[in-house]
Amino acid sequence: MQALPTAVYSSPVLLRVREPVSWPTVMLSVAVLLVNYLPVLLFVPIGTAPKFALVIALLVFAWLAGLRSGVLEGRSDRYMPYGLFFAYYLYAVLSMVINGEHVNNALTIFGIVVMQPLIVFASIMLRDRKRSFVLVMAWGSGVIFAMVGYLLLVQGSLELLRIGETYQNINMYLGIFASLMLSMEAKTLWRGVVAKTLALLAVFCMLLVGGRAAVVAVMAVFLIFTAFVGRKKGFQVAFLIVLIVLALLYWNLIADTRFFQRMIGLAGDDDSSKRIFLFTKAIELFKSNFVFGAGINAFPAYINKFEEGWYPHNIFLDVASSLGVIGLVLFSAFIMYAIYDFMRFRKLTDRYSIQSFCVFIYVLITYQFVGELVAAWLLYLALGMSLPNTKLTLAHLRRRSRLHPAPVAPLSSPSQ
């Protein structure tokens, strides 16, 4: 399979990319949305095994296509993300073999040994196809936004979305939609206003649905984008001012939303979601198994809760309690490298790179309240896609080398 053509051109300010739709990236993104339980999938009348078979087929195709994409181009610094994840992956597998007394189900083994490397390596190899990733995320989350809007306008109630953990999935995708609309680089003012308005409406829907983690995460993305990533600072600051003014004007309406009711309950020691309990127990387990961790899936046994949903609900605490400080350092190094690499080239990125990075930051923050080591599919996908576009960075480095050639050392004088 030949690499898809990508046109790169430069300007005095930044480099941009024009790229066609990449079907391997589309399949990769769709596969992760399917395995991440996009609510629409609940209505598909097929069993679990066929669903996972479909997901694996899509991931394998994307992985094989990524091998042929040629994004590394022989540069050693482009191999760093692979090495960082591979070090963490080997340690996790080794821990599962040596300290795996609690790994008693095939889904855990399958998720760590097969799903994680397929998603991570495919997303890193296809990182130059960010437009396709953004399109899938926008359409997937847009469907959820439209569904919530329909229920709100036609039925006047969102109670159907508050059953079990469904509201968390709904809010996750509403937050992705809001992050994409906020970070969209519109060519005209009216398109920018429409995009920001949709982002605002998505956040309001999130307040009504009531998932706290996603709301906190999307607010953080708004601030980070305005302060460090967004190019049109004046427009972004004006939007935030308008947002604050609207919040003050309609505070009574906002204060009655399910989000604020749950936040008030948390402040009043009503820990109905058990987050404080789970965080505390995960820290205790980490301290008692500081170096190597207690092993994957040891947390439910530690708190004597084996029903679905009893995990630390924080991706770093889950890694720390399961794999110890060694696993935590290896896992965090991969994430910190992605953030560092993006910030290093942030003035050169195209709009799809900015949107991909915003999705990554949003998911990362959300996973501080709902994240799980075994099933962090969306984080792995967004992490790989957030890495800078290889063709942009290579074009910039080549341009710099032409404009600022390395000085030539003077020849030493001949010995007498």
C-alpha positions in Angstrom: 0.0 0.0 0.0 1.5 3.3 -1.1 1.6 6.3 1.3 -1.0 8.8 0.7 0.3 12.0 -1.0 0.6 14.9 1.4 1.4 18.4 0.2 3.5 20.6 2.6 4.0 24.3 2.0 5.5 27.0 4.1 4.8 30.6 4.9 6.8 33.2 7.0 4.7 32.3 10.0 3.9 28.5 10.0 3.9 25.3 8.0 0.6 23.8 6.8 -0.5 20.5 5.5 -3.1 19.5 2.9 -4.0 15.9 3.0 -6.7 13.6 1.6 -8.8 11.3 3.7 -6.8 8.4 5.0 -8.9 5.3 5.2 -6.5 3.4 7.5 -6.7 6.3 10.0 -10.5 6.3 9.6 -10.6 2.6 10.4 -8.2 3.0 13.3 -10.4 5.7 14.8 -13.6 3.9 14.2 -12.2 0.7 15.8 -11.3 2.6 19.0 -14.7 4.3 19.1 -16.4 0.9 18.8 -14.3 -0.8 21.5 -14.7 2.3 23.7 -18.4 1.7 23.8 -19.8 4.6 21.7 -23.4 4.6 22.9 -24.7 4.0 19.4 -23.0 0.6 19.5 -25.4 -0.5 22.2 -28.2 -0.8 19.6 -26.2 -3.1 17.2 -27.7 -6.6 17.6 -24.5 -8.6 17.5 -22.5 -10.4 20.3 -19.3 -9.3 22.0 -17.0 -11.7 20.1 -18.1 -10.5 16.6 -17.7 -6.9 17.8 -14.1 -7.5 19.0 -13.3 -9.5 15.8 -14.4 -6.5 13.7 -12.3 -4.1 15.9 -9.2 -6.3 15.6 -9.6 -6.6 11.8 -9.8 -2.8 11.6 -6.8 -2.3 13.9 -4.6 -4.8 12.0 -5.4 -3.2 8.7 -4.5 0.2 10.1 -1.3 -1.2 11.6 -0.2 -2.8 8.4 -1.0 0.4 6.5 1.0 2.4 9.0 4.0 0.2 8.4 3.9 1.3 4.7 3.4 5.0 5.5 7.1 5.8 5.8 6.6 8.6 8.4 9.9 7.8 10.1 12.0 8.7 7.1 15.1 7.4 8.7 15.3 10.0 11.5 16.3 8.6 14.9 14.3 11.2 16.9 11.1 9.9 15.2 11.7 6.6 16.9 11.5 7.9 20.4 7.7 7.4 20.9 8.0 3.8 19.8 10.8 3.2 22.2 9.1 4.9 25.2 5.9 2.9 24.7 7.7 -0.3 24.0 9.7 0.0 27.3 6.4 0.4 29.2 4.7 -2.4 27.3 7.5 -4.9 28.0 7.5 -4.0 31.7 3.7 -4.4 31.9 3.8 -7.8 30.1 6.7 -8.9 32.4 4.8 -7.8 35.4 1.7 -9.7 34.3 3.8 -12.9 33.9 5.7 -12.6 37.2 3.1 -10.8 39.3 -0.1 -11.8 37.6 -1.9 -13.8 40.3 -4.9 -11.5 39.9 -5.0 -11.6 36.1 -7.8 -14.1 35.9 -9.7 -13.1 32.7 -8.9 -13.2 29.0 -10.1 -9.7 28.4 -7.3 -8.2 30.6 -4.6 -10.2 28.8 -6.1 -9.5 25.4 -6.3 -5.8 26.2 -2.8 -5.4 27.3 -0.9 -7.8 25.1 -2.8 -7.2 21.8 -5.0 -4.1 21.8 -2.6 -1.6 23.4 0.3 -2.1 21.0 -1.9 -2.3 18.0 -3.6 1.0 18.9 -0.5 2.8 20.0 1.8 1.8 17.2 -0.8 2.3 14.5 -1.7 5.8 15.8 2.0 6.8 15.9 2.7 5.5 12.4 -0.4 7.3 11.1 0.1 10.5 13.0 0.6 12.4 9.7 -3.0 11.7 8.9 -4.6 13.9 11.6 -7.3 15.3 9.4 -8.9 11.8 9.1 -8.7 11.4 12.9 -10.3 14.8 13.5 -13.1 14.1 11.0 -14.0 10.8 12.7 -13.9 12.3 16.1 -16.0 15.2 15.0 -18.7 13.1 13.3 -18.7 10.5 16.1 -19.0 13.1 18.9 -21.4 15.2 16.7 -23.8 12.3 16.5 -23.9 12.3 20.3 -24.3 16.0 20.5 -27.3 15.8 18.0 -28.8 13.0 20.0 -28.6 15.0 23.3 -30.0 18.0 21.5 -33.0 16.0 20.2 -33.8 14.6 23.6 -33.5 18.0 25.2 -35.6 19.9 22.6 -38.2 17.2 21.7 -38.6 15.2 24.9 -37.5 17.9 27.3 -35.6 15.4 29.5 -32.2 13.7 29.6 -33.2 11.0 32.1 -32.6 8.3 29.5 -28.9 9.3 29.4 -28.4 9.0 33.2 -28.7 5.2 33.5 -25.7 3.5 35.0 -22.4 4.7 33.4 -24.0 5.9 30.2 -23.8 9.5 31.2 -20.0 9.3 31.5 -19.7 8.0 27.9 -22.2 10.7 26.7 -20.2 13.4 28.4 -16.9 12.1 27.1 -18.0 12.6 23.5 -19.7 15.9 24.2 -16.4 17.1 25.6 -14.6 15.9 22.5 -17.1 17.7 20.3 -16.7 20.9 22.4 -12.9 20.7 22.3 -12.9 20.2 18.5 -15.3 23.1 17.9 -13.3 25.4 20.2 -9.9 24.6 18.6 -11.2 24.7 15.0 -9.3 27.2 12.9 -12.1 28.9 11.0 -11.2 30.9 7.8 -13.9 33.4 8.4 -15.3 35.2 11.5 -18.8 33.8 11.2 -17.5 30.2 11.0 -15.5 30.9 14.1 -18.5 32.3 15.9 -20.6 29.3 14.9 -17.9 26.8 16.0 -17.5 28.5 19.4 -21.3 28.7 19.9 -21.6 24.9 19.2 -18.8 24.4 21.8 -20.7 26.5 24.3 -23.9 24.5 23.7 -22.1 21.2 24.1 -20.7 22.4 27.4 -24.2 23.3 28.5 -25.5 19.8 27.6 -22.6 18.4 29.6 -23.8 20.4 32.6 -27.3 18.9 32.2 -26.0 15.3 31.8 -23.9 15.7 34.9 -20.6 14.0 34.3 -18.2 16.0 36.4 -14.8 14.7 35.1 -15.6 15.7 31.5 -16.8 19.2 32.4 -13.6 19.9 34.4 -11.5 18.5 31.5 -13.1 20.6 28.8 -12.8 23.8 30.9 -9.1 23.0 31.3 -8.8 22.5 27.5 -10.4 25.9 27.0 -7.9 27.6 29.2 -4.8 25.7 27.8 -5.9 26.4 24.3 -6.4 30.1 24.9 -3.1 30.5 26.8 -0.7 28.3 24.9 -2.0 26.9 21.7 -4.6 29.2 20.0 -3.2 31.6 17.5 -5.9 34.3 17.4 -5.4 35.3 21.1 -7.8 38.3 20.9 -10.6 36.2 19.5 -10.1 33.4 22.1 -9.9 35.9 25.0 -13.1 37.6 23.8 -14.8 34.3 23.6 -13.8 33.5 27.2 -15.0 36.9 28.4 -18.4 36.3 26.7 -18.5 32.9 28.2 -18.0 34.3 31.7 -20.6 37.0 31.2 -23.2 34.5 30.0 -22.4 32.3 33.0 -23.0 35.2 35.4 -26.2 36.2 33.6 -27.6 32.7 33.6 -26.1 31.6 36.9 -29.4 30.5 38.4 -30.1 28.3 35.4 -26.6 26.8 35.5 -26.6 26.3 39.3 -29.7 24.1 38.9 -28.0 21.7 36.5 -27.1 18.2 37.5 -23.4 18.9 37.3 -23.5 21.6 40.0 -25.9 19.5 42.1 -23.4 16.7 42.1 -20.5 19.1 42.8 -22.4 20.5 45.8 -23.0 17.0 47.0 -19.3 16.2 46.8 -18.4 19.3 48.7 -20.9 18.2 51.4 -19.1 14.8 51.8 -21.7 13.0 49.6 -19.1 10.9 47.7 -21.8 8.9 45.9 -19.3 8.0 43.1 -16.8 6.7 45.6 -14.0 8.7 43.9 -12.3 9.8 47.2 -12.5 6.3 48.6 -11.0 4.8 45.4 -8.2 7.4 45.2 -7.3 6.8 48.8 -7.2 3.1 48.5 -5.2 3.2 45.3 -2.6 5.4 47.1 -2.5 3.0 50.0 -1.9 0.1 47.7 0.8 2.0 45.8 2.7 2.8 49.0 2.6 -0.8 50.2 4.0 -2.0 46.8 6.0 1.1 45.9 8.7 -0.3 43.5 7.0 -3.0 41.4 3.3 -2.6 42.2 0.8 -5.1 43.5 0.1 -6.5 40.0 -2.5 -5.8 37.4 -6.1 -6.3 38.7 -4.9 -6.4 42.3 -6.9 -3.3 43.2 -10.4 -5.0 43.3 -8.9 -7.8 45.5 -7.4 -5.1 47.8 -10.8 -3.5 48.4 -12.7 -6.8 48.2 -14.9 -5.5 45.4 -15.1 -7.6 42.3 -18.1 -6.1 40.5 -17.7 -4.1 37.3 -16.5 -0.5 37.9 -14.4 -1.0 41.0 -11.0 0.4 39.8 -9.1 3.5 40.9 -10.8 5.7 38.3 -7.4 7.5 37.7 -5.1 6.3 35.0 -1.9 7.3 36.9 -3.1 5.8 40.2 -4.1 2.6 38.4 -0.7 2.3 36.8 1.1 3.2 40.1 -0.8 0.7 42.2 -0.6 -2.1 39.6 3.0 -1.6 38.2 4.7 0.5 40.9 6.9 3.5 40.5 8.8 1.8 37.6 5.7 1.4 35.6 4.5 4.9 36.5 7.7 6.5 35.3 7.7 4.5 32.0 4.0 5.3 31.4 4.4 9.0 32.3 7.5 9.3 30.1 5.6 8.4 27.0 2.9 11.0 27.8 5.3 13.8 28.8 7.3 13.2 25.6 4.2 13.7 23.5 3.4 17.0 25.3 7.0 18.2 25.1 7.2 17.3 21.4 4.0 19.2 20.6 5.0 22.3 22.5 8.4 22.3 20.8 6.8 22.6 17.4 3.5 24.2 18.4 4.1 27.4 16.2 4.5 25.2 13.2 1.5 23.0 13.6 -1.5 22.9 11.2 -5.1 23.2 12.5 -5.6 19.4 12.6 -2.5 19.0 14.8 -3.9 21.6 17.2 -7.3 19.9 17.3 -5.7 16.4 17.8 -3.6 17.8 20.7 -6.7 19.4 22.3 -8.5 16.0 22.1 -5.5 14.3 23.7 -5.3 16.8 26.6 -9.1 16.6 27.1 -9.0 12.7 27.3 -5.9 12.8 29.5 -7.5 15.1 32.1 -10.8 13.1 31.9 -8.8 10.0 32.6 -7.7 11.4 36.0 -11.3 10.7 37.1 -12.4 7.7 35.0 -9.2 6.2 33.6 -8.3 2.5 33.7 -5.0 0.9 32.8 -6.5 -2.0 30.9 -9.0 -0.1 28.8 -7.5 3.3 28.1 -8.1 2.9 24.3 -9.1 6.4 23.6 -6.1 7.9 25.4 -3.7 5.7 23.5 -5.3 6.7 20.2 -5.3 10.4 21.0 -1.7 10.2 22.4 -0.3 8.9 19.2 -2.3 11.3 17.1 -1.1 14.3 19.2 2.5 13.8 18.1 3.7 16.5 15.7 3.3 15.9 12.0 6.5 14.4 10.8 6.5 16.1 7.4 6.0 19.5 9.1 8.8 19.0 11.6 11.2 17.6 9.0 10.4 20.4 6.6 11.1 22.9 9.4 14.4 21.3 10.4 15.6 21.2 6.8 14.6 24.8 6.3 16.5 25.8 9.4 19.6 23.9 8.3 19.5 25.8 5.0 19.0 29.2 6.6 21.5 28.6 9.5 24.1 26.2 8.3 26.5 24.9 10.9 29.8 26.8 11.1 32.8 25.2 9.6 35.7 24.8 12.0 38.9 26.5 10.8 41.6 24.2 9.5 44.4 23.8 12.0 47.8 25.2 11.0 50.3 22.7 9.7 52.9 21.6 12.2 56.3 23.0 11.8 
